């Protein structure tokens, strides 16, 4: 008999999951967000695969200690229309010459080099090539490998902080709704207090006293997020579930408070909690990018750190000349945060009947 009941329950769960997924597919922005998230998830898994299969050499492609010197051959020309004193080398745009000229040497500063000589030079940062599809940074490290490393950091941080935060807010919100009284008053005032605190300045202060790593930041963001406004929203949903007939039936049949809370109220607020979890990932990714850009996070590599290195080396203010140092990391932060937001919008259509298409 128990086997039959378990089989029926599993069948009902499968049908419910299938129905919800079909509703989610009707949301174009939700599907677009899922594609974006899946793409960055693939990037996060691709780098370890490339290293384990020896397709990539860690000495060359490691995002932190890897190095690859890009050597080019350059034809030396002299530039007649340069006001002295001038730098030793000028770019081809500063002097007319054939298109294959890669470097211009000013003769007075290079007595051992003659016009027409072909010399070799190492260039860093190197532009995109077949070997490095997104080029290298000023230290000769592969930018695409750094981008994949940043994807791993973003997923670990975002999902861990979201799970911690939603777990805390769901538990506290349902407890406040079910027990009420002094417990409810205390938890609501606590949420009001957390909502009053400015998150980023508070993170700056915490990072000044402790070396925050990724999992430290995830816990801090999860705790502050779990104690904040989401508790109030979860409580509102739990109050609606509390007065449902099936909760009254469970109470009449002798169900304990803990059993009713775990078996009936928590499962019915779980969809809303999942929705908040997806939305909270966006804030976690943005916070990590800001802190790592400012050098307040003890981390080896992330998207914010990539932009910080480009800014420190002076490449961020040179327009699109060194686009591969800034644009990929900036787009990655924007797209992944936006992707999770769009997934949340799609899930909102599933869990909120009023938003569904009639």
N, C-alpha and C positions, 0 to 999 in steps of 0.2 A: 504493500500500500504506500509506504514511504517512497519507494522507487518511482511509483506512478506519479505521485505528487511532485517529486523533484523533477521528473521529466516534463510535466505540465508547466511548472514554474520556469524551467529553462526555455521551453518553447515560447512562453509569454514574453520573457525577457528578450529573446531573439527577435520576436515580432515587433516589440516596442523599439528596440534598437534600429531595426530595419526601417520602421516608419519614421523615426526621428532623423535618420540619415537621408531619407528621401525628401523630408522637409528641408533639411540643410542644403541639399543640392539645388533646391529652387532659389536659393539666395546666391546671386551672381557674385556679390562682393565677398560673401563667405567662402565660396569656392576659390576665388582669386586669392584671398588671404591664405587659404590652406595650401595652395600651390606655392606661394612665396615661402611659407614656413617650411614646407617639404623641401624646397630647393636649398635653403640654408641648413636644414637638417642633413641633406646629402653632402653638403660641403663639410659639415662637422665630422661626418664619418669617413669622408674621402681621404683626408690627410693621413690618419693612422693606417689605412689600407695601402696607400702608396708607399709608406715607410716599411710596413711589414712585408710587402711583396718585393721590396728592393727596386721598385720602379723609380723611386726617388732616393738619392743619396743624402743622408742626414747632414753630412758635412757641407753640402751645397744648399739644401732646401730647408734645413731646420729654421723655424721662424725667428729664433732668438740668436743662436750662435752660428748659423749657416753663413757661408760667404762664397761668392762667385765673382771673380774679377772679370769685368767686361773690357776686352782689349779691342781697340780699333786702329786702323791705319789711317793716317792723316797726311794730306799733302800740304806742304808749307808754302805760303805765299806771303808777299810783303804788301802792306797796306800803305798807300801814299797819302791818303787823305785823313790821317789821324793826328789830332793835336797832341803834342807831347807835354807832360809825361803821360804815358799810356800803360795799361796792364800788359803783361808779357804776352798773353794770348787774347785774341778777340774771336768772336763767333763769326761764321761766314756772312751773316747779315751786315756786319760792320764793314765789309770790304767786298767789292765785286770780284767774282771769280766763277769757275765752273761749279756745277751743282755737286760734284763728287768731293769738293773741298770740305773737310770736316773740321779743320782748325786753321787759324791764321796766326803766324808768328811774326812779330814785329822785329825786324832785323837788328836794330840797335841794342835790343835787350837779349839777343841770342847770337853772339858772335860766332858760335860753332855750328849754326844751322844756316843753310843756304836756301834760297827760294827754289822750289821744285823738289826738295828732298821729301822723301816719304818716311814718316816716323810712326812709332807705335805709342799709344797712350791708353791708360786705364781710365775708364769713365765710371763714376758713381755720383748720383744714381743713374742707372742704365734704363733706357726706355724699353717698352715691351718688345719681346722677340719670341722666336719659336721656342727657345729654351726657358724663358721666363715670360709667360703670357701677360703678366701685369708688371713686368720690369722688376727692378731692384731698388731698394732705398739707398740712402746715403752711406750705409755701412755694408752694402753689397748683399743684403738679405732679400730673399724672394718675397715679393709683396703678396702674391697669390697664396703662398703658404701662411703668411701672417693673417690673411683674410680668413682662411679656414680655421686657424687657431682661435681667432676672435669669435667665430661661429660657435665653437665648443664652449668658450667662456660665457657667451650670451645665453646659450641654452641651459647650461648648468646653473648659472646665476638666476635667470628668469624663472625657470621651473621650480628650483628649490625654494626661492623666496615666495613664489606663488602658493606652493603647497603648504609651507609653514603658515603664511598669512591667512589663507582660506581655512585651514584647519583650526586655527585659533578663533577666527571670527565666527565660523559656523558653530563651534562648541559654545562660545560665550553667548552668541545671539539666541540659540535655542534654549540655553539655560535661563537667560533673562526673560524670554517669552513664557516659558513653562512655569517657572517658580514665582516670577513677579516680586512684588514687595521690595524689601530692602536690597535684595540681590540685584533686581532689575535697576533700581535707582543708582546703586553703586556702579554697575557696569556701564550705564548710560553716561554718567558723569565722567567716568574714566575715558570713554570714547570722545566726549566733548573736549576733554583736556588734550588728548593726543591730536585731535583735529586742529587745535589751536597752535600746535608746534610746527614751525617751518622745517620741512624735512631736510632740504639741502644744507642750510646753515648748521643744522644739528649734526648732519653727517660730517661736515667740515670740522666741527669741534671734536667729534669722536675720533676722527682720523688723526687729529693732532696729538691725542693721548695714546693711541694704539695703532699698530701697523695692521690695517685692514687687508685681509686677503679675500678671495672671492667668496668662500663659504662664510666668512665672518660678515661680509656685506649682505649676503643672502639672508642670514639669520636676523640681522638688524632690520633690514627692509621688511622681512616677513613678520617680525614681531610688531613693528610700528604699523604696518598695514593691517595686521590682524586685530590690533587694539583700536583701530580708527573707525572711520565711518561705515565700513562694511558690516560691523557688528549691528549697527542700527538697522540697516537694510535687511540683514538676515533675521533679526528679531521681528521685523514687520511681517516677513513671510511666515515665520514660525507661528506668530499670533493667528494668522489666517488658518494655518493647518490645525492649530490647537482646538479650534471650535468645530472641526469637521465631525460628522457623525461616526466615522470609524474610530476616532480617538475616544469619543464618549463610550462607544461599545466596548473598546478595550479596557476602559476604566471600570465600566459596570461589571465586566466579567472577571474582575479581580487582578488586572494587570498592574504591576508596580510602576511607580513613577519612572524608575530607571529604564524598565523595559519599554514603556510607552515612548520615552524620550529617544531611545536608541532604535527601536523597531518601527516606529510610526512617524515621529516628527523629523528626525534627522534625514531619513531617506527622501522625504518630500521637500526638504529645503536644499538637497544636494544639487539639483539642476541650477538653481540660482547661485550656489556656491561655486560650481564649475564655471559659470559665466563670469563671476568676479575673478576667478583664478586666471582666466585667459586675459582679461583686461589688465590685471596687475602685473603681468609679465612685461607689458609695454613700459610702465614706469620704472621697473627694475633695470631694464636694458638702458634706458635713458640716464638713470642715476649712475650706473657703472661707467658709461661713456664720459660723463662729466667729471667724475672723480679721477678716473685714469688719465684724462686729458690734463687735469690740474696737478697730476703727480701725487695724489693723495691716496692711492691704492697700491698695495704691495703685490704687483702682478707682473708676470714676465711679458705677456703680449695680449693686447686687446685692440679693438677698433679705436677706442679713444686714445690709447697710447700711440697708435700709428699716426694719428693726426697730430698728437703732441710732438712727436719726433720731427715730423715735417715742419711744424711751426718753429720748433727750436732751431732747426737748421736753416730757416729762412726761406723755405720753398713755398710756403702756404700763401705768401703775398706776391707771387710771381705769375698770377693769372693761371692760365691753362698750360703753361709751358711744361710743368711737372705734374700734370693732372693725375697720373697714376699713384702719386704719393698721398693724395687727399680724397679724390673723388670716390674710389672704391670703398674706402672705410666709411666715408660719410653716407654714401648710398646704402651701405649694408645696415648701418644703424637705423636709417629712415625706413628702409624696406621691411626689415624684420619686425621692428616695433609696429609699423603700419600693418604688416601681415597678421600679427596676433590681434590687433584691434579689429581688423576686418573679419577674422574668424569669430571674435566675440560678437560682432554685429550679426553674423550668420546664425550663431547659437541663440541670440536674442530672439530671432524670428522663430526658432524651434520651441523655446521655452515660454515665450509670451504669445498666447493665442491671439491677442488683439492686433499683433503685428503681421499675422499671416495673411496671405492673399485669399480673398473670399472666392 
